[in-house]
Amino acid sequence: MLTTLKTGYTDTRAADLGWTLDREPLPALAVLDLELSGAQLQLRLLGASHQVLLAEAQHSCYETVACMPGSSTPLPLGVTRRFGDWEYEFAARVETLKGESFEGRAQELLALVADHPYGLAGTFPGSPHAFTALLAQRIEGQVWWRTWHAYPQECRLVITRTRVGVGMPAALR
């Protein structure tokens, strides 16, 4: 699903993004509720990036990647946490591209997510290449999501990947 967000572009730089697992649900500009083989997943676009809420059996997880005033937790390159028998794994990276390469990559990503049944993307007013996009899937009993945060003024993409579930799939061991 692709939407135009009715807000100002609040993320000013890729370096302003922070990460947390303990923030309660924040006001969302767009939401996509999903059911992935027993897992309830809510993809949320915020004025300051994204939040993913996951609930399955007795576990829940609230991932927030956003510009959070007063937060001192920068965006980490990687995080692994354990919640009972659940494992949470997060990875982030920043791509810096040149003008037309950035625009082409932005268009590819928006096309990938816009028509995907488990995808949510929102463009910000002022630039067709300023967007946040999320894409979820379930693989081998694990819930996965990927996100892209585009900063056209810097020609940067912040890309994250998250995996949550019981145990580690054989492909990652």
N, C-alpha and C positions, 0 to 999 in steps of 0.2 A: 504494500500500500504506500503510495506517495502522496504527501500532503504539503501544502505551503503553510508554514507556521506563522501565526498572527502575533508576532512579537519582534522586538528589535534583536539584532544579532549581539548577544551578550558575551560570547566567547571571543576574546580579542586576539589571543595568541595560543598556540599549541601548548606552550609552557605553563599556561594558567590552569590547565586541567589538573584535577585532583581525583583521588580514588578512596572509597570507603565501603565497608560492608555493614556499617552500623547506623546508617541514616534511615529514618522512617520514610515512607512514601512522600514524595514532594509533589506539589501541583504540576500536573502534566499538560502539555499542549496537544498531544496526540497519544493514543493508547491502542495497543493491539493485544487482546486476550487470546491465549493459545492453550490448547490441551495437547500435550505430546506424550502419548502412552502412559497416562496416569499422572504426569507432572503438569501442574498449572503454572503457566508462565505468562507474565505480563511485561511486554516491551513498552517503555514509556519514553517519549521525547520531552525533554525539559527545555526551558528557555536557555539553560546553560549546559546542555548536552543530553545525557541519557541516564535512565535507571531501569534495571531489570529486577523484577520480583519473581522469585521461584518458590513454589510450595509443592512438596511431594511427601506423602505419608506423614511422618512426624517431624520432618525437616523443613526449614525455610531459609532463604538467602535473599538479601536486598543489596544488590551491587549498584553503586552510584559512581559514575565517572562524569564529573562536571566541574565548572568553576564554582567553588563553594567559598563565599566570603568567610573569613575567620578560620578556615581549615588550614592545618599545617601538614597535611598528608599529600605530598606531590604524587603524580602518576608514576607508579613503580614500573620497572621493566618486567618484573615477574613476582607473583605471590602464590604460595601454596598454603592452604589451611585445612585443618581437619575438624569436622563437626560430627562427633560420634563415628558412625561408619561411613559418613559422607566425606568426600574429598572435593576441595575447591581449588581450581588452578586458573590463574589469570596471567596473561602476558600482554605487553604493549610495546609498540614500536612507532617511530615517526619516520615517514617518507618525505623527503624534500624533492620536488620535481620542478622543472622549468616550465614557464608559461603554457604553451600548447600541450605539453605532456601532462601537466596538472589538469587542464581542462578536459582532455581526452579521458584520463583516468577517472575523473569525477563523473563524467557522463556514463562510462562503463559501469561504475559502481551503482549509480542511481538506477540504471536500466536493470541491473542484476536484482536489486532489492525491490523495485517498484512493483513488479508483477509476481513476485514470489509469495506463495500463500503464508509463509512464516516470516515475512519481511515487512519492516516499517521504515520509511524514510521521510524526512522533512527538510524542505529547503527554507532558508531564511530570506526575508525580503532584502532586496538590494543586490543580490548576486545569485545567479542560478547554480553557482559552484560552491556556495556556502550551505553546507548541509550536515545532518547527522543521520546515519543509517544503521539499522540493526537487522540481523538475520539469524534465526534460531533453527536448530535441528536436534534430532535425537539419534545417537549412534551407539550401538552396543550397550544399551541401558544407561548411557550418559546423556545429559542435556548440555548442548553446546550453543554458544552464541558468539557472533563476531560483530564488531562495530567499526564504523568509519566516521571520523569527525574531520570535516574539511575546512581548511583555513586558506581561502583564496588570496588574501592579502600577503600571506607568507609562502604560498604555493606548497603548503604542508598538509599531509594527511596523517592523522593519529589513528592507528589501527590497533584494535584490541581483540583478544580471543579468550574466551572463558569456557571452562569445562567443569561441570558439577555432577557428582553421582557417587554411587557405591563402587569402590575399587577403580583400578586403572585399566582401560582397554588394552588388550594385548599389543596393539600397534604402537603404544606409547611406552611400553616397558623397556 
